[in-house]
Amino acid sequence: MALDTQALGRAFEPHTYAVGREKIREFASAVGERNPVHLDLDAARAAGHGDLVAPPMFAVVYCASAIGQALHDPAVGIDFEMLVHGGQEFAWGPLVIAGDEIETAVTVADIHERVGLAFYAFASRSVNQRGELVATGTWTQIVRARE
């Protein structure tokens, strides 16, 4: 497999996501989250939060447009018909709550070949409107060779 690594280090335009109360509820319900701070405004406020708290994996929602831009960039060269999702890793900072505006920037962190497979790793950094780093992520995609 001839792997093009010219996109390595490429940075993409940041995307901003406005976190909505209903989106938090929808996500929490979809993933089976039962903690009332994610579902009930009164419970979130009673726990000392200004609004509903996003579950940690809500990061996939506020990062989606930024990571999508990177994945679909022709310069990166991912063959989507041969793609397998390899994994995601996150580190979280302050809680994300409804009303936050999260800006996510993505870079191509690694492109390499191993056992005939192409591995693409993307790094994301998400900050809130106060400039606090709320999440960093590594998004790994594996691309099988065409036969």
C-alpha positions, 0 to 999 in steps of 0.5 A, spaced: 500 500 500 503 506 497 501 511 503 501 519 502 503 522 508 503 529 505 497 531 510 500 529 516 500 535 521 495 539 517 490 543 521 483 545 519 479 551 520 475 550 527 468 549 528 463 552 533 457 548 536 452 551 541 450 546 546 443 546 547 439 543 552 434 538 548 440 536 544 443 534 551 437 530 553 436 527 546 444 524 547 443 522 554 436 518 552 440 515 546 445 512 550 441 510 556 444 515 561 440 516 567 443 521 571 438 527 572 443 532 571 443 530 564 435 530 563 432 534 569 434 542 569 432 542 576 436 536 578 442 540 575 441 546 578 440 543 585 447 539 584 450 546 583 450 547 575 447 553 571 444 548 566 443 541 564 450 537 564 452 534 557 455 527 558 462 526 557 461 522 550 457 528 548 464 530 545 462 526 539 456 531 538 460 538 538 466 535 535 462 532 529 463 537 524 470 539 525 472 532 525 468 530 519 471 536 515 478 533 516 476 526 514 473 528 508 478 532 506 481 530 499 488 532 501 488 527 507 486 521 502 481 516 506 478 511 501 471 511 505 469 504 502 475 501 505 474 505 512 473 501 519 472 506 525 479 504 529 477 508 536 476 514 540 480 517 546 478 523 550 481 527 556 476 532 559 476 538 562 471 542 565 464 540 564 460 542 558 453 545 560 447 547 555 448 554 553 456 553 552 459 554 545 464 549 544 470 551 538 473 545 536 480 545 532 482 538 528 489 536 526 492 530 522 496 527 528 499 521 524 498 517 518 502 510 518 501 503 515 502 497 519 500 490 516 497 492 510 493 497 513 493 505 513 492 508 520 489 515 520 489 519 527 486 526 528 487 530 534 481 535 536 482 540 541 475 543 544 475 550 548 469 553 551 467 560 550 471 562 556 477 559 553 477 553 557 480 546 554 474 542 555 476 536 551 482 533 547 481 527 543 484 522 538 480 519 533 483 513 529 480 511 522 483 504 519 483 503 511 483 497 508 487 496 502 483 495 495 485 488 492 
